[in-house]
Amino acid sequence: MKGIKRFTSILLISACVSLSWGGSGSVWPLENAVVQFIELNSHRDKEAMAIFIQQLQDQVVLQPVLYPVLCSALFRYADWGIASDADRNRTYRLAIEAGEKAVRYAPDDVMSHYAYALSCGRIAEREGGLGALDLLKKFESHLQQVLSRDPDFYLAYYAFAMRFRDAPWPMKDEKKAEEYYRKTIRIEPNYLNAYYDLSLLLLRQNRKVEARECLLFVIAHPAHPEWIEESGEIRGLSEQLLANLR
């Protein structure tokens, strides 16, 4: 199974897949589950995603290869669907548990390693402490697993860019961060997040002309079909930032 970026054509063909694919005893097709996840995440449908997660938690008992989708759904739902910090942390922890099973049952699936890596990285970022370093190592190791299987998986490069831009010294490396942002853009030029976050890095280095070009690109281009709500947020942030540069 290829990376999330490979599912754009499936999403366009199958966007009307229903949440109900039978009773609890019916087995869901993996590709349908991935398509449904991408659609719910793109539109940030909180209620539908919560139902989807509940259904997935039943489905993984029947079909463990769905753990990558469960891990991804838990992680993204914690990102945008939960207000309470305590509940978010608990959901990220559930995502890590699902990710551990994902890499066990679907070790060749890039979605397994990517979702598990992000979950480990988020808890390391939010909680810190002695366990953060071990989680950060897992974050990096599993992103490398992604790229060893799919060298064009743009989201892995973006995750590495964020890691090198925002990590505390001595783990910070702005040169590497820029390289990873630009690699993301070369592979998936319509992923607007990479332009916005690159602009923040460029402004930090007082490279205002280059930063402005990135922001103008975001404002002028349509939302990515797999990141519709997030693209809208990024466009709004870019407009605010650009206004402050003038």
N, C-alpha and C positions, 0 to 999 in steps of 0.2 A: 504494500500500500504506500503510495507516494505521499508527499507532504500536503499540508492544508492548501497550499497554493495550487495543487493539482486538481482541486475539487471545484474550481470555478465553473467549468463546463457542466459538471454534474449538477451544481447548484442551479444553473440557469434552466436545465432540463427538468429538474425534479423539485423545484421550489415549492410545489404544492403538496409535498408528502405530508400526510396527517400525523399528528402526535399519536393517535391510536392505531397501532399496527396489530391489534388483536389483544387477547387477554393476557394475564400474567404468565400463562403457560406457553404463549407463542414466542418464537424466537425472532428477534429483529434482524434484518439484513444489516451488516456493518456499514455499507455505503449509505444506506438510508439514514442511519443514526448520525453519521458524519454530516450529511447534508442538513439534517434538522438542527444539529448543533450550530453549524455555521450560520444558518438563517436566524436562529434565536439570538445568537451572540451579536450578529450584525445589527439587528434591530433592538437589541437590549430589552427583550420582552421578559420582564421579571417574573410575572405570574406563570407564563408558559415554561420558562426555564426551570422554575421550581418544580413544576409538575414533571417535566422531562427528566430532571435529576432523580426524582422519586421513582419514576419508571425504570430508569437506567439501573438504579440500585437493585431492583428486582431482576432486571435482564442479565446483569453480569454473573448472576448465579447460574443462569442457563447457558450463557455464552461469554466466557471470560475475556475473549478478544475485544469486548466492548469496554474494557477498563480504560483504554486510552481516551475514549470519548467521555467517560464519566469523570476522569481526572481533569480533562479540559473544561468540561461544563462546571465542575465545582470551582476551579480556579477562576474562570471568567465571572461566574456568578458572585463570588466573593469580591472580585474587583469592582463590579458596578451594580450589583443587586442587593447588597446588604449594607445597612447604615452603621450598626453597632460594631465597634472595634473588636469586642470580645467574640461576637458571632463571626466576624470576618476571619479572625485568627483561627477559630475552631474549624471553619470551612476550608481554610487553606491547609490545615492539618489533615482534614479528610481527603483533600486533593493529594497530599503527599502519600497517604495510605493507598489511595487508588492508583497513584503513579507507581508505587513499588510493585503493585500487582500487575500493572500494565507492562512494565519492562520484563516481568517474569513470564507472563502469558503471551505477550506479543513483542518479543525482543527485537524483531526486525522492522517494526512499525515506527517510522520517524515520529509520529504523533505521540507514541508512548514516551519516548525520551524527551521530546520537546515539552510536553505538558508537565512531566515530572521535574524537569530542570527548572521551569518557571515557578513551580510550587515551592521547591526548595529555596530558590532565590528570594522569593517574596517573604517567606518566614525568616530567612536570614536577615533580610533588610528590616523587617518590622520588629523582630524580637531581640536580635543581637545576642550578646552573651557568649558563653564558651562554645555552644553548639553551632554558632553562626559560621565559623570557619569550615567546619565539616560540611554544612549545608552548601556553602559557596563552592567547595570542591565538587560536590555532586552536581551543582548547577553547571559548572564548566565542563565536567566530564560528560554529562549527558547531552549537552549542546554539541560537543565534539562527536558524540555518537550520531547525532542527527546529521551533521555535515559529512561524516564518513559514509553515510547511506544516501544522502541527497545533497550534493555540493551546492545546489541552487535553492536551498530552503531559506528564503529571504528572512523569515522571522527569526531564525537562529542568529544570523548576522546582526540583526537589529538588537536582539537581546544581549549579545556580546558588546555592542556599541554602548548600550545603556550601562552595562556593568563597568566598562572602562571609563566612562564619563563621570559616573556618580560615586564610584568607590572611594573610600578615604585613602589618603596617602599611607603607605607607598604603593597601594594596588591601583591607584588612578593612573591612567595613561591616555591623555587627550589625543595624542597622535594615532594610537590604535583605535580609539573611539571614532575619530573622523574616518579612518579607513573602513571601518565596519559600517558606518552610516552610508558612505558612498557605495560600498559593495551592495548594501540593501537596495539602494536606489537604482543601481545598474541592473539588478535582477528583477526588481518589481518597481518600475518608475511611477506607478500610480499609488504607492503606499505613502500617504501623506504624512504619517507620523514621523517618518525618517527625515523629511525635509524640516519639519518644525523643530525636532530635537537637535538636528544638526545646526539649525539657526541659533539655538541657545548656546551651543558650544562655540560657534563662531563669534557670537557677541561677547562671550566670556574672554575671547582672545582679541577683542576690539576689531574684528573683521566685518564691519558693518555692511559693506557693499555686498559681500557674499551672503551674509545673513538675510539681507533684504530680498535678494534673488530667490532664496528658499521660501521666504514667506509669501512672496508674490505668486510663486508656483502653487502653493497650497490654496491660496485664495481664488486663483483662476481655474482650478481643476475640479472636476466632479468627485463626489464621494466614491471611495473604493467599494465595489459591490459586496465584499465580504466584511466591510467595516463601516457601515453606513452611519450609524449614530456616532461612532468615534471620530469619523472623518468630519462630521459636523462640528463636534467639539473642537477638534484641531483647527478647523477653519476659523472659528470664533476666537480662539487664543491667538492665532496668527494675525488676525485683523487688529486685535488689541495691541499686540507687540509691535506691529508695523506702525500703528498710529503713534506710539511712543517714540519711534525712531525718527519721525519727521520733524 
